[in-house]
Amino acid sequence: MGDMSDPKKVLRHYLQACRDDLIWKLDGLSEREVRLPRTSTGTNLLGIVKHCLNVEAGYFGPTFGREFPTPDELLPLSAYDEDPQADWYAREDETKDGLIDLYRRVGAFADETIDLLPLDAPGRVSWWRPGAQDVTLHGVIAHVLFDLARHAGHADILREQHDGAVGLRRENSNLPDQDWPAYVAKLTALADRFA
């Protein structure tokens, strides 16, 4: 990671790790597989990516008086009036590769905001409730990092349920090499004692 004494570099490192991990969870999957709802509320892998890119574009753009260079590629706030879930699925005219490319560009845009401003730079989140709209860049980074990490966890579970692909990162699964069916049987037997 490099210099752990620079707070911006540390925060950017973890933001980028979340972005990379989210995108990695779509590797090798077809357009149908990344779009397919995998929960009772319709959560899907590509929808998670679309949601996260719109989150970053909003928080690191208008919150600090910046506009993404191609705003027509993003969901306008008015889209949520018609469909409150508009950022949780890819439309027919949106593709996996297109949204991944857009997310990478949004990430670079967010990183520019972080590079341009001090951590105590003031911002305003217009869509938050009155009285809670004033923020700092540091607070926004923490908020977005929390959101991305949560959704990366969702993506982990959805991908594991789909085809058993697991791991913390592409290069480091962070999982021990063990007999997983035996481990699951052990936990099931333990849980059954409380039935």
HUGI-V662828 format. One record per pair of residues at least 6 apart in sequence whose C-alpha atoms are under 8 Angstrom apart, sorted by the first residue. I is the first residue (numbers start at 0). J is the second residue. Records with the same first field share a line. If there is no record, write none. Layout:
BEGIN
I: J, J
END
This chain:
BEGIN
0: 9, 12
2: 8, 9
3: 9
7: 113, 114, 118
10: 140, 141
11: 110
13: 144
14: 144, 147
15: 106
17: 144, 147, 148, 151
18: 106, 147
20: 151, 167, 168, 169
21: 48, 150, 151, 154
22: 48, 99
23: 169
24: 44, 154, 155, 158
25: 33, 44, 45
30: 94, 95
33: 43, 44, 45, 95
34: 43, 44, 45, 46, 88, 89
35: 43, 44
36: 42, 43
37: 43, 157
42: 87
43: 87, 88, 157
44: 154, 157, 158
45: 87, 88, 89, 95
46: 86, 87, 88, 89
47: 87, 88, 150, 154
48: 98, 99, 102
49: 86, 87, 88, 89, 98, 102
50: 86, 87, 88
51: 146, 147, 150
52: 101, 102, 105, 106
53: 73, 74, 86
54: 143
55: 105, 106, 109, 143
56: 67, 73, 105, 108, 109
58: 124, 139, 143
59: 65, 108, 109, 112, 113, 139
60: 66, 67, 109, 112
61: 124
62: 122, 123, 124, 125
63: 112, 121, 122, 123
64: 122
67: 105, 108
72: 101
74: 85, 86
78: 85
79: 85
113: 136
116: 136
117: 136
118: 135, 136, 137
119: 135, 136, 137
120: 135, 136, 137
121: 133, 134, 135, 136
122: 133, 134, 135, 136
123: 132, 133, 134
124: 132, 133, 134
125: 132
126: 132
155: 165, 166
158: 164, 165
159: 165
165: 172
166: 172, 173, 174
167: 173, 174
END
